[in-house]
Amino acid sequence: MRSTGFRRTFAALSVCSLALAVSACGSGGDDSASGKTRITVNCMPPKSAKVDRQFFEQDIASFEKANPDIDVVAHDAFPCQDPKTFDAKLAGGQMEDVFYTYFTDARHVVDINQAADLTPYVKELKSYSTIQQQLRDIYTVDGKIYGIPRTGYSMGLIYNKALFEKAGLDPDQPPATWDDLRAAAKKIAALGNGTIGYADYSAQNQGGWHFTAELYSRGGDVVSAEGKKATVDTPEGRAVLQNLHDMRWTDDSMGSKQLLVINDVQQMMGSGKLGMYLSAPDNIPILVKEKGGSYKDLALAPMPGGEGTLIGGDGYMFNKKASPEQIRAGLKWLDHMFLTPGDGFQGDYARAKKNDAPVGLPEPRLFTGAADAKDQQVKKANANVPVENYQAFLDGNQSLDMKIEPPSAQQIYSVLDGVVSAVLTKKDADIDQLLKDASGKIDGILARG
């Protein structure tokens, strides 16, 4: 899953909706009669995200000025990709020429034969060799390249420094273990007045997503190395659920309202009533700009447990019907918009700072070598958030195993959602039976996949 959204100022972005698909989406031909190559692209910020929308339009205009033989037609809607309609758009031939995907979509899109093979063209993408190898590998299937990474994230622990101080905790010493987290959550909840120590998701596949992250943090895994068998019915899996059960029912540090999703938890944190929750750095500007939070109070720590963390992200793939000219044009557009350190929609930190968009959040590094050095240099020079609040996250991540989401992630998350929600809503939930049943269901998903 994507952690929250696109970039700096809002939660999620755009694809053409199915209602508009017939008239506006899809591979519309390369418009060779006009002498231009026309490409359709998606994930344009919606009009409600005024700053990002303005940046996106500016960058398309500058790209077209530099490349007068290319015409870019961008589509927006909400969100960038809706899992409920994604396959239908692909199957119906309504997908844009250059389309947004989660990391977890890559193999699936290739398996259903809806992706163009970029291997013969990728040498024309100037930045490709500078992108982190593990991210490039996500879009490489059977030795062929089918997509280009654009952003990445890794999970950590967002916490409220003001509540830590109020509860007698050291805000500069965030929880390093799950036992530490449980103890801290109990102290924060004891403040009363509706204050909750720790919150977690348990609906809309988000509970399964967080279960996976928590399992990784303890050194466990959701599926076996070869991707054929479930590995949730393990001591690590039981530890995840037992910890949630005990915080919910023994400590009463998670509150009585459950079946929460990301927006619920963000509202709680932004209002100053929540001590901690699992998240990636891109939640922080949402908490400030949309939920009433404060940059000075919001800090980020590495995942408790010390073993691993879940990484995810997104990128772009190309419609299998795209012409060679459209593929080349699309790669040039990606370079311009997202893959130029210190410039473009994703890297123009000076412009972001000027427009009061947050600069300096500890996003995972997309680039390596000289490209990374330049990106970090420009980001540091324009930082406008309290970067010291995120140093623990940056330092702690160095020793963690960075683990990608499991195969058939959304289907598996749906199964695990039920497990997490049962533990958080039923005091007498049978953890062993829940894990046994989930393991069988996941085995079935993997067998079909």
C-alpha positions, 0 to 999 in steps of 0.5 A: 500500500501507499503510506498516505499519498503523493508528496508534500501537502496532500493525502492521495492523488489521481487517476481518471475515473471510470466515468471519464475513462471512455472519453479521456483516458487510455492510449489516444494515439501518438498524434503523429498527424500534427507532428507531435507525440501525444501522451496521456498520464495520470496522478495529477494533483486534484484542484483541491491541492492547490499548491501541488496542482500549480507545481504540476502544471508548471512542470508540464508547461516547462517540459513541453516548452523544452520538448515542443514535439511532445504533448502531455495530457494529464488526468486527475481524480481521487485517488491516484489508483483505486484498487477497486477499478484498477483492473477494470481500467486495464482490461477495458483498455482505458488506462493512460499511456503512462500510469501510476502503480503501487510497488505491489502492482508491478508483477500483477500488471505484467502477469495479465499482459497489460504492461509495455516492455521498457527494456529496449528504451530504458537506456534513454532514461538519464536517471535510471542508473542512479535509482536505488537497485532494490527499487528498480528490481521491483519493476523488473520481472523475468529480467525485463524492465516494466516500470520506473520507481518514483517514490518510496517509504518505510514505516516508523513510529510517529509520536507526540512529543508534548504528550510524552513530556506530559506523561513523564516520558523522555521525548528524545528517547522514543520506544525501542521495543514493543514492551517499551511502546506498551509501557509508554502507551499506558502512561499516556492513556493515564493522562485521561480526558480522552487521551489514547496511548497507541492506535492501530488500523483494523479495517479496509485492508489497512489492519492487515498492512500494519500487521505485516509491518509489525510482524516484520519489526519482530523478524517475522514474515507473512509468506515464505521466501519462495512466496508459496506458503503463509508464515503468519502462524508463528511465535512472531505472529502470535506476539503481534496479536497478543501485544495488541490484545493486551494493550486494548483489553488489559491496559486500555491504552488503545481506546474503546473505538476500533475498526479505525482507518488512516483518516481516523487515526490522523484526526486523533493525532492532529487533535493532540489526543493520541500518543503514537501510531505507525506511519511513514514520514509523509503523514506528518505534513497531512497531520499539520496542514489538514488535521491541526497538528504542529511540526514541533510536536510531531516526531518520528522514530524507527519501528519498535522491535529492531528487526525490520520495517516495511517499505513500499512506494509507487512508480509508473508503468506504460500501457502495452498499446503505447507506441515506441514514440510514446514510450520515449516521450513518457520516459523523458517526462518522468525524468523531467518531473520526478527523477532530476535531483534538486529540480522538477515536481519532486525535487524543486525544494526551493520552490516548495519552501517558497510556497510553505510546503514542508522540506526536510522530511526523512523520506527514503532516498530514491537515488544513489551516488552523486545524484543522491548527494545533490538531492540531499544537499538541496533538500538540506539547504531548503529544510523548513521543518524541525529535522532533529525530530526525525533523526532517531528514525534516520539513525534507527533505519540503518540497522533494520531489514527493509522488506517489501510488501508480500505478493498478492498483498491486498488479498492477504491484507484483507484476510489479516484485517479480520484477524486484527479486528477480531483481536481489537473488538473481542476480548476472548478472541482465540489468537491461535485459531485466528492465525491458523485460519488466516494461514489456510486462507493465505495459502489458498491465495498464494496457490491461485496467484 
